[in-house]
Amino acid sequence: MYQPLADRIRPTTLDEVFGQKHILGENGLLRRIVKSGKIPNMIFYGPSGSGKTTVANIIARETDRELRRLNATSASLQDIKDLIADLDTFLTPNGILLYLDEIQYFNKRQQQSLLEFIENGKITLIASTTENPYFYIYNAVLSRSTVFEFKELTFEDMLEAVRRAEKLARETFGEAEIEDGVLEHVASSSSGDVRKAVNSIELLFTAAVKTEDGMLHISLEDAELVSQKSAMHHDRDGDGHYDAVSALMKSLRGSDPDAALHYLARLLAAGDLAGACRRILCSASEDIGLAYPQAVSIVKSCVDSALQLGLPEAQLPLAEAVILLATAPKSNSVVEAINAAMADVRAGKVGPVPRELQNVHADGTGFEREQGYKYPHDFPNHWVKQQYLPDNLAGTVYYRFGDNKNEQAYAAYWEKIKNSL
């Protein structure tokens, strides 16, 4: 019976696992735990195809434990009850090693149903998730588990996996002539997902054209077609989305137009036009601010154009906005000022509004008090000294002029006006 290449290539020992040297290397913590034979409850967190399921299988094999698998996307509470019913029977004399894939899809009740049994050791839980466990897994389960992060595989790790897949594919499909760059392209375009890379190799061999001498011919063009749009981990509700928008914002803030364009391209390739627009608009005020206040209106125009055009043309005005923001002078004085003001308000530092600033709604009702408001436009340079903050906050400074040309010009202007009296 035909066995898929992804199953044939699956490692059977820790030494064969691709990547993850930080936890599975010669002195890696997870390797030492497995060798000890005393397996705690664990959560494997990392992207798809990084080896989480493979390592769980190896742990079960090396510790001689009964392995049961559930996928939280389809498992029910009854599935958990059925599993628990097998405990303390001849079927599971040493307890159960439960591999629970995509645990973030279990609700609180389902996760809590496991607590009693993972505490007494009858069930050893290895849960996997592609999402941040500290956001998606309930504290009661987290506190009883050790989290191990599986990192996206490097190009070198991926190339090793691709070469091993190629060797096995030749055994199944026959000898092949492979154009230069094919293996490297598959390795680099699979975003650290071994399963995806191996499937690409299998597909290339399956669809390969035979030459006159009976050899399979695998072209770079076919490799590019197989891997197009397959390289990205992006879920609009998951870590991939938040990582990409975070990287876009930080690249803009860091004045790196090339990196900013890269992350913009990733968002647009995933069809996330709204996410890209939102972060670009935010950056105009958050990171450029008063250093170049016109950036807000320019970027808003670019975003409006993008939304009217739709993809793929939207990439042009958004790229314009990104390059503008990345190369513009930076100031976070706006952010610091509003954050400081919000902190005082949240702390209850408000106080009554000074009488001279209050609305005159009571005047003419018999409850008038002298307001004493001074209208700045009645004074030279449209300014007059007057207290605007509540009494308990008088003298508080929230906004401090940034060190850029624009804000320093504002500072010089107001220093001249306010010291002219």
Number of C-alpha atoms within 10 A of each C-alpha: 3 5 8 12 19 16 10 11 19 20 16 15 14 19 13 11 21 21 23 21 17 15 17 20 16 12 11 13 15 21 18 15 14 19 13 10 14 9 18 17 21 21 26 23 21 21 23 21 19 23 25 26 20 16 21 20 21 17 25 20 14 14 15 12 19 16 17 15 16 18 16 20 13 10 16 14 14 10 12 15 12 10 16 17 10 14 17 13 10 9 11 15 13 16 21 25 27 22 24 23 23 19 24 22 17 22 15 14 10 17 19 14 14 17 15 11 17 20 15 9 16 18 24 23 26 25 28 29 23 20 19 14 21 10 9 15 21 17 13 12 20 16 10 16 19 13 18 16 19 22 18 20 22 16 17 15 17 27 22 16 24 25 16 13 24 21 13 17 24 14 9 15 13 13 15 19 13 16 13 11 12 19 23 17 16 25 31 18 22 25 23 27 25 28 20 21 30 27 17 23 25 22 16 23 22 14 12 19 15 13 11 7 6 11 14 22 17 22 17 18 10 15 22 14 12 18 18 12 12 15 18 17 18 19 12 14 9 13 17 18 19 15 13 22 23 14 17 28 23 17 21 29 24 15 20 17 19 14 17 25 21 16 20 28 19 21 24 19 16 16 16 19 21 13 17 23 22 12 17 25 21 15 22 30 22 20 26 26 24 25 24 20 13 13 21 21 12 17 24 17 15 24 25 15 17 22 17 11 14 12 15 12 13 19 22 15 19 28 19 15 23 31 18 18 29 26 15 19 18 24 23 18 23 20 14 15 15 13 14 13 17 14 11 14 12 9 9 9 13 15 12 10 13 14 15 16 16 12 10 12 9 11 12 8 7 7 8 11 11 8 14 9 13 14 11 13 10 10 10 10 12 10 15 16 9 12 13 14 16 17 13 11 13 10 11 10 10 16 15 13 20 19 14 14 13 15 19 14 13 14 15 11 11 14 11 11 14 12 7 8 8
